[in-house]
Amino acid sequence: MAENQNVEWKESWRDEYLKWVCGFANAHGGTIWIGKNDKGEIAGVKGGKKLSEDIPNKIRNYLGIVADVNLHSEGDRDFLEIVVKPSSSPVSYKGEYHYRSGSTKQRLTGQALTQFIYERMGQTWDAFPVDGVSVDDLRNDSFDIFKEQSLRNKRMNEDDLLLSNVELPDSLGVLTPEGRLTRAGVLPFHHQPEKWIRGAFIKIASFETPSEIRFMDEMRFMVP
């Protein structure tokens, strides 16, 4: 069996392999075998008994999680099985976040790291509030256009047209409980969303079938 999303082989133990443990914990979990070569054959590892005691402590101390470390023997060769369960919260190693993807370990940085933390904490990118902009900053014509299009597409009824400029975003779930406008509210309703969300754009598509796109266009918002 080749290395895959859930299996990694290492001939010996190095503390840097804690990054691999971190990657498995941040992904779907998996097993790291210590004392197996790249073909999955048992090569044996020195000091297996001591490693089976040291590695769990290092995982707990550096990563803040618990993993099962099992010592196995075949003939006169020892090898270790490190079983990592997926973590419900982000796991870091010395301030770095790693992720298992396929048979590789990737260090998460930039937007990939931000998105990962949002999702792992039960939040999505568009649900975060935008500082410095409120419902009062939104223009009435933005709401008028939204209501007109929603009524035409039968996504709203006549009663919905009576909602105020505060009630409508609240009913759409784009206001936080504290009344702050989220990114999902800024993008469709603010006349200059790029001013608040850099690189913002909307893709519009017409579908021939649920899986076949007939036409697609992209709208980008530019700050004058």
C-alpha positions as CSV (number, residue, x, y, z in Angstrom):
1,M,0.0,0.0,0.0
2,A,1.4,3.4,-1.0
3,E,1.4,6.5,1.2
4,N,-1.9,8.3,1.0
5,Q,-4.2,10.8,2.7
6,N,-4.2,8.8,5.9
7,V,-0.9,6.9,5.9
8,E,2.7,8.1,6.2
9,W,5.9,6.0,6.5
10,K,9.1,7.1,8.2
11,E,12.2,5.0,8.7
12,S,13.3,6.8,11.9
13,W,11.9,9.4,14.2
14,R,12.8,13.1,14.1
15,D,11.1,15.7,16.2
16,E,10.3,17.6,13.0
17,Y,7.8,14.9,12.2
18,L,5.5,16.5,14.8
19,K,4.6,18.7,11.8
20,W,3.2,15.6,10.1
21,V,1.2,14.8,13.3
22,C,-0.1,18.4,13.2
23,G,-1.1,18.0,9.5
24,F,-3.0,14.9,10.2
25,A,-4.8,16.4,13.2
26,N,-5.8,19.4,11.1
27,A,-7.1,17.2,8.2
28,H,-8.9,13.9,8.5
29,G,-6.6,12.1,10.9
30,G,-4.3,9.3,9.9
31,T,-1.4,7.0,10.9
32,I,2.3,7.6,10.9
33,W,4.4,4.4,10.9
34,I,7.9,4.8,12.3
35,G,10.4,2.1,11.2
36,K,9.0,1.5,7.7
37,N,10.7,2.4,4.5
38,D,9.1,4.2,1.4
39,K,7.7,0.9,0.3
40,G,5.9,0.2,3.5
41,E,8.4,-2.5,4.4
42,I,9.4,-2.9,8.1
43,A,13.0,-1.6,8.5
44,G,12.9,-1.4,12.2
45,V,13.6,1.5,14.5
46,K,16.2,1.9,17.3
47,G,15.0,2.6,20.8
48,G,11.4,1.8,20.0
49,K,10.4,1.3,23.7
50,K,11.7,4.7,24.7
51,L,10.2,6.4,21.6
52,S,6.8,4.9,22.5
53,E,7.1,6.8,25.8
54,D,8.7,10.0,24.6
55,I,6.6,10.7,21.4
56,P,3.2,10.9,23.2
57,N,4.6,13.5,25.6
58,K,6.1,15.6,22.8
59,I,2.8,15.5,20.9
60,R,1.0,16.7,24.0
61,N,3.5,19.3,24.9
62,Y,4.0,20.8,21.4
63,L,0.6,20.3,19.8
64,G,-1.7,20.2,22.8
65,I,-3.4,17.0,21.6
66,V,-3.3,13.3,22.5
67,A,-2.3,10.5,20.0
68,D,-2.1,6.8,20.5
69,V,1.5,5.5,20.0
70,N,1.7,1.7,19.8
71,L,4.9,-0.3,19.8
72,H,4.9,-3.3,17.5
73,S,7.6,-6.0,16.8
74,E,8.2,-8.4,13.9
75,G,11.1,-10.7,14.6
76,D,13.9,-8.6,16.1
77,R,12.6,-5.3,14.6
78,D,10.5,-2.8,16.4
79,F,8.3,-0.3,14.7
80,L,5.8,2.3,15.9
81,E,2.2,3.2,15.0
82,I,1.2,6.8,15.7
83,V,-2.6,7.1,15.4
84,V,-3.7,10.7,15.0
85,K,-7.4,11.6,15.3
86,P,-8.8,14.7,13.5
87,S,-9.0,17.7,15.8
88,S,-12.2,19.8,16.0
89,S,-10.1,22.9,16.7
90,P,-7.0,24.3,14.8
91,V,-3.7,22.6,15.9
92,S,-0.4,24.5,15.6
93,Y,3.3,23.4,15.9
94,K,5.4,26.3,17.2
95,G,3.0,28.8,15.7
96,E,2.8,27.0,12.3
97,Y,-0.3,25.3,10.9
98,H,0.2,22.3,8.8
99,Y,-2.4,20.3,6.8
100,R,-2.3,16.8,5.2
101,S,-3.4,16.9,1.6
102,G,-3.1,13.7,-0.4
103,S,0.3,12.2,0.5
104,T,1.9,15.6,1.2
105,K,2.1,17.9,4.2
106,Q,1.4,21.5,3.5
107,R,2.1,24.5,5.6
108,L,-0.9,26.8,5.7
109,T,-0.2,30.5,5.1
110,G,-2.1,33.6,4.0
111,Q,-5.6,33.2,2.7
112,A,-5.5,29.4,3.0
113,L,-4.7,29.7,6.7
114,T,-7.4,32.3,7.3
115,Q,-10.0,30.2,5.6
116,F,-9.0,27.1,7.5
117,I,-9.2,28.8,10.8
118,Y,-12.6,30.3,10.0
119,E,-14.0,27.0,9.0
120,R,-12.6,25.0,11.9
121,M,-13.9,27.6,14.3
122,G,-17.4,27.2,12.8
123,Q,-17.3,30.5,10.9
124,T,-17.3,31.3,7.2
125,W,-15.5,34.1,5.5
126,D,-18.7,36.0,4.6
127,A,-20.1,35.8,8.2
128,F,-17.4,38.1,9.7
129,P,-18.4,41.7,10.5
130,V,-16.8,44.6,8.6
131,D,-15.5,47.3,10.9
132,G,-16.3,50.9,9.9
133,V,-19.4,50.3,7.9
134,S,-23.0,50.0,9.1
135,V,-26.5,49.7,7.7
136,D,-26.8,53.5,7.7
137,D,-24.0,53.7,5.1
138,L,-26.0,51.7,2.6
139,R,-27.9,53.5,-0.1
140,N,-31.7,53.1,-0.5
141,D,-31.4,52.3,-4.2
142,S,-29.4,49.1,-3.3
143,F,-32.3,47.8,-1.3
144,D,-34.8,48.9,-4.0
145,I,-32.9,46.9,-6.7
146,F,-32.6,43.9,-4.4
147,K,-36.3,43.9,-3.6
148,E,-37.3,44.3,-7.2
149,Q,-35.1,41.5,-8.4
150,S,-36.1,39.2,-5.6
151,L,-39.8,39.8,-6.2
152,R,-39.3,39.2,-9.9
153,N,-37.5,35.9,-9.2
154,K,-40.1,34.9,-6.5
155,R,-37.6,34.9,-3.7
156,M,-39.6,37.5,-1.9
157,N,-43.3,38.3,-1.6
158,E,-45.2,41.5,-1.4
159,D,-45.0,41.6,2.4
160,D,-41.2,41.4,2.3
161,L,-41.2,44.7,0.4
162,L,-42.4,46.5,3.5
163,L,-39.2,45.5,5.4
164,S,-37.0,48.5,6.5
165,N,-33.4,48.8,5.5
166,V,-32.5,47.4,8.9
167,E,-35.1,44.6,9.0
168,L,-34.2,43.3,5.5
169,P,-30.5,42.6,6.3
170,D,-31.5,41.1,9.6
171,S,-34.0,38.8,7.9
172,L,-31.3,37.7,5.4
173,G,-28.9,36.9,8.2
174,V,-26.2,39.4,7.2
175,L,-26.3,41.3,10.5
176,T,-24.6,40.0,13.7
177,P,-26.6,39.7,16.9
178,E,-25.0,43.1,17.9
179,G,-26.3,44.7,14.7
180,R,-23.0,44.8,12.8
181,L,-23.0,44.3,9.0
182,T,-21.1,41.3,7.8
183,R,-19.2,40.8,4.6
184,A,-22.2,39.0,3.1
185,G,-24.2,42.3,3.7
186,V,-21.5,44.6,2.3
187,L,-21.0,42.7,-0.9
188,P,-24.6,43.0,-2.3
189,F,-25.7,46.2,-0.7
190,H,-22.8,48.6,-0.5
191,H,-22.2,50.8,-3.5
192,Q,-18.4,50.5,-3.1
193,P,-17.7,47.0,-1.6
194,E,-14.1,47.0,-2.8
195,K,-13.5,49.9,-0.4
196,W,-14.1,47.5,2.5
197,I,-13.3,44.1,1.0
198,R,-10.2,44.2,-1.2
199,G,-10.4,41.9,-4.3
200,A,-14.2,41.5,-4.0
201,F,-16.0,40.2,-7.0
202,I,-19.2,38.4,-7.9
203,K,-19.6,35.6,-10.5
204,I,-22.9,35.4,-12.3
205,A,-23.9,32.3,-14.2
206,S,-26.8,31.0,-16.2
207,F,-27.3,27.3,-16.0
208,E,-28.6,25.1,-18.9
209,T,-28.8,22.2,-16.4
210,P,-27.8,21.9,-12.7
211,S,-24.3,20.9,-13.9
212,E,-24.0,22.7,-17.3
213,I,-23.2,26.4,-17.4
214,R,-24.7,28.3,-20.4
215,F,-23.2,31.7,-19.6
216,M,-20.9,33.1,-16.9
217,D,-19.6,36.6,-16.2
218,E,-17.6,38.2,-13.5
219,M,-18.3,41.6,-11.8
220,R,-15.4,43.3,-10.1
221,F,-15.7,46.3,-7.9
222,M,-13.2,49.1,-8.3
223,V,-12.6,52.0,-6.0
224,P,-12.5,55.3,-7.8
